[in-house]
């Protein structure tokens, strides 16, 4: 079972090498970096790390779809550029998917920061997958490629593409949460504060439930490379 790791990237020179190396070390059959127009050394680093580089218009959903379109694997695993797979992660995927009824899943997180607030975030996110069937992108979502294609790929919106795809996916198959872990960069929480960032996320989700479009909400969620 071949696993293609797809990493969307935009100005990720500080973290991309770690993500790519972790994908290779975990046993990925190919690592595809989809660059959305970086102005730094992201592409150069991807090439040095032996990744297949695709250049794309920016947008995480667009980039991930572009990577999946060129992937050769039976399974596509979407890894954020500031996240790191643990060594056993991909073998866990292969073992899980020997069960032909299982279509997709994600990993438990380990946030790279100390403090009870981060441990609570990890537990809450694991709970969301187990009980609501909604893994998010920073949990390294993986899917059988045929299942991913049957769902129509990621909706090409500016925000919440992972949520929209997972809502569709869980109608057909329930996700499995693997031990992993996937290691998570704490930069967004550290920049804005755990409570403030979590409240912002909840407000965006509430606005979406009230009818706001993901594209209209994107302006309220700053990119990592902006002030």
GIDA-V887876 format. One record per residue. N is the residue number from 0. RES is the residue in three letters. OMEGA is omega as a letter, one per 20 degrees, with the letter a starting at -180 (* if undefined). D_FIRST is the distance of its C-alpha to the first C-alpha in Angstrom with 2 decimals. Layout:
N RES OMEGA D_FIRST
N RES OMEGA D_FIRST
This chain:
0 UNK a 0.00
1 UNK a 3.79
2 UNK r 6.54
3 UNK r 9.97
4 UNK a 12.95
5 UNK a 16.03
6 UNK r 19.44
7 UNK a 22.56
8 UNK r 25.60
9 UNK a 29.36
10 UNK a 31.69
11 UNK a 29.32
12 UNK a 30.54
13 UNK a 31.33
14 UNK a 27.91
15 UNK a 25.22
16 UNK a 24.91
17 UNK a 24.09
18 UNK a 21.38
19 UNK r 19.74
20 UNK a 20.13
21 UNK r 18.65
22 UNK r 15.42
23 UNK a 15.24
24 UNK r 16.44
25 UNK r 13.99
26 UNK r 11.14
27 UNK r 10.33
28 UNK r 9.18
29 UNK r 12.10
30 UNK a 14.94
31 UNK r 17.07
32 UNK r 20.57
33 UNK a 22.54
34 UNK a 26.18
35 UNK r 28.78
36 UNK a 31.83
37 UNK r 32.20
38 UNK a 35.62
39 UNK a 34.62
40 UNK a 32.41
41 UNK a 29.03
42 UNK r 27.94
43 UNK r 29.35
44 UNK r 27.50
45 UNK a 24.13
46 UNK r 24.80
47 UNK a 25.95
48 UNK r 22.75
49 UNK a 20.74
50 UNK r 19.39
51 UNK a 19.34
52 UNK r 22.35
53 UNK r 23.22
54 UNK a 26.71
55 UNK r 27.34
56 UNK a 30.16
57 UNK a 30.16
58 UNK a 28.84
59 UNK a 25.73
60 UNK r 24.66
61 UNK a 25.43
62 UNK a 23.63
63 UNK r 20.40
64 UNK r 20.51
65 UNK r 21.23
66 UNK r 18.24
67 UNK a 15.88
68 UNK a 17.74
69 UNK a 16.80
70 UNK r 13.19
71 UNK a 10.76
72 UNK r 7.51
73 UNK a 6.09
74 UNK r 7.51
75 UNK r 10.89
76 UNK a 12.63
77 UNK a 16.36
78 UNK r 18.27
79 UNK a 22.04
80 UNK r 23.62
81 UNK r 25.77
82 UNK a 23.09
83 UNK r 21.27
84 UNK r 18.07
85 UNK a 18.74
86 UNK a 17.13
87 UNK a 15.21
88 UNK a 14.04
89 UNK r 10.40
90 UNK r 10.02
91 UNK r 11.86
92 UNK a 9.51
93 UNK r 6.59
94 UNK r 9.60
95 UNK a 11.13
96 UNK r 8.74
97 UNK r 9.00
98 UNK a 12.25
99 UNK r 12.05
100 UNK a 15.20
101 UNK a 13.97
102 UNK a 13.40
103 UNK r 14.10
104 UNK a 15.75
105 UNK a 17.14
106 UNK r 18.56
107 UNK a 21.99
108 UNK r 24.06
109 UNK a 26.30
110 UNK a 28.89
111 UNK r 30.35
112 UNK r 33.92
113 UNK r 36.29
114 UNK a 38.13
115 UNK a 38.06
116 UNK r 37.49
117 UNK r 34.02
118 UNK r 33.14
119 UNK r 34.34
120 UNK r 32.21
121 UNK a 29.08
122 UNK r 30.10
123 UNK r 31.06
124 UNK r 27.81
125 UNK r 25.87
126 UNK a 28.41
127 UNK r 27.84
128 UNK a 24.17
129 UNK a 24.96
130 UNK r 28.09
131 UNK r 27.97
132 UNK a 24.29
133 UNK r 24.61
134 UNK r 22.43
135 UNK a 23.72
136 UNK a 22.25
137 UNK r 23.21
138 UNK r 20.96
139 UNK r 17.81
140 UNK r 16.67
141 UNK a 13.00
142 UNK r 12.23
143 UNK a 10.02
144 UNK r 11.15
145 UNK r 13.06
146 UNK r 14.79
147 UNK r 15.76
148 UNK a 17.25
149 UNK r 19.00
150 UNK a 20.74
151 UNK a 22.15
152 UNK r 20.45
153 UNK r 22.56
154 UNK a 26.26
155 UNK r 27.85
156 UNK a 30.44
157 UNK a 31.74
158 UNK r 31.02
159 UNK r 29.11
160 UNK r 26.30
161 UNK r 23.94
162 UNK a 26.42
163 UNK r 26.87
164 UNK a 23.21
165 UNK r 22.72
166 UNK r 25.86
167 UNK a 24.51
168 UNK a 21.08
169 UNK r 22.76
170 UNK a 24.79
171 UNK a 21.80
172 UNK a 19.72
173 UNK a 20.66
174 UNK r 18.68
175 UNK r 17.70
176 UNK a 19.06
177 UNK a 17.30
178 UNK a 19.56
179 UNK j 18.16
180 UNK r 20.58
181 UNK a 20.54
182 UNK a 23.83
183 UNK r 26.06
184 UNK a 28.86
185 UNK a 32.04
186 UNK a 33.85
187 UNK r 34.44
188 UNK a 35.83
189 UNK a 37.87
190 UNK a 39.31
191 UNK a 40.39
192 UNK a 40.64
193 UNK a 38.39
194 UNK a 40.80
195 UNK a 41.52
196 UNK r 37.92
197 UNK r 36.91
198 UNK r 39.99
199 UNK r 39.18
200 UNK r 35.69
201 UNK r 37.28
202 UNK r 39.94
203 UNK r 37.46
204 UNK r 35.62
205 UNK r 39.02
206 UNK r 40.13
207 UNK r 37.06
208 UNK r 37.82
209 UNK r 41.39
210 UNK r 40.40
211 UNK r 39.97
212 UNK r 37.32
213 UNK a 34.46
214 UNK a 35.85
215 UNK a 39.28
216 UNK a 38.02
217 UNK a 36.12
218 UNK a 39.43
219 UNK a 39.79
220 UNK a 36.56
221 UNK r 37.12
222 UNK a 34.56
223 UNK a 33.97
224 UNK r 35.79
225 UNK a 38.93
226 UNK * 41.82
